[in-house]
Amino acid sequence: MNKNDLVKAMAAKAGMTNVDAKKALEAFVNVTEETLKAGDKISLVGFGTFGIAERKARTGINPKTKAKIKIAAKKVVKFKPGANLAM
């Protein structure tokens, strides 16, 4: 499912127009991005939790040249599914 399919499904499920569903989805994405950048997490009971994890710096291998390279530390988004989302 891509973004347009999701917007159409949300509009049909909520009984709203595609334009309103697109605005709602974009607002959710923007608020989620801002919240995670601020270092907070978002918990949606039954659905899951979005948070930030820190990956430590490590040594990797360039698959093409087999040379060792240093991979910098970075922050990544993590998602832990809730009980209702488990398959």
C-alpha positions in Angstrom: 0.0 0.0 0.0 1.4 3.4 -0.9 0.5 6.8 0.4 -2.4 7.4 -2.1 -3.9 4.0 -1.3 -3.6 4.8 2.4 -5.3 8.2 2.0 -8.2 6.6 0.0 -8.6 3.8 2.7 -8.6 6.4 5.5 -11.1 8.5 3.7 -13.5 5.6 3.1 -13.1 4.3 6.7 -13.7 7.7 8.3 -16.3 9.0 5.9 -14.3 12.0 4.8 -12.9 13.4 1.6 -9.6 12.3 0.2 -8.3 15.9 0.7 -9.2 15.8 4.4 -7.7 12.3 4.8 -4.5 13.5 3.1 -4.3 16.5 5.5 -4.8 14.3 8.5 -2.1 11.8 7.4 0.3 14.6 6.7 -0.4 16.2 10.1 0.2 12.8 11.8 3.5 12.4 9.9 4.6 16.0 10.7 3.7 15.7 14.4 5.4 12.3 14.7 8.6 13.7 13.0 8.7 16.7 15.3 8.1 14.7 18.4 10.8 12.2 17.6 13.3 14.9 16.7 12.6 16.4 20.1 13.6 13.1 21.7 10.2 12.1 22.9 8.3 8.9 22.0 4.7 8.4 20.8 2.6 5.6 22.3 -0.6 4.6 20.6 -2.2 2.0 22.9 -3.0 -1.2 21.0 -1.1 -0.1 17.9 2.5 0.5 19.0 5.2 2.9 20.1 7.5 5.1 18.0 10.8 6.0 19.6 14.5 6.8 19.0 17.3 4.3 19.4 21.0 5.2 19.3 23.3 3.0 17.3 26.9 3.0 18.4 29.8 3.6 16.0 31.2 0.3 14.6 33.5 -1.1 12.0 32.0 -2.5 8.9 33.2 -4.0 5.6 32.8 -2.5 2.2 31.3 -5.4 0.2 32.8 -4.3 -3.0 36.5 -3.8 -1.9 36.4 -5.9 1.3 38.1 -2.9 3.0 37.2 -2.1 6.7 35.3 1.1 7.1 34.2 3.0 10.2 30.4 3.5 10.5 29.5 6.5 12.5 27.1 6.5 15.5 23.6 7.7 14.7 20.1 7.9 15.9 17.4 5.8 14.2 13.6 5.5 14.5 12.3 2.3 16.1 8.8 1.0 16.2 7.5 -1.6 18.7 4.2 -3.0 17.7 1.4 -3.2 20.3 -0.6 -6.3 21.2 -3.4 -5.6 18.7 -0.9 -5.3 15.8 0.9 -8.5 16.4 0.3 -11.0 13.7 
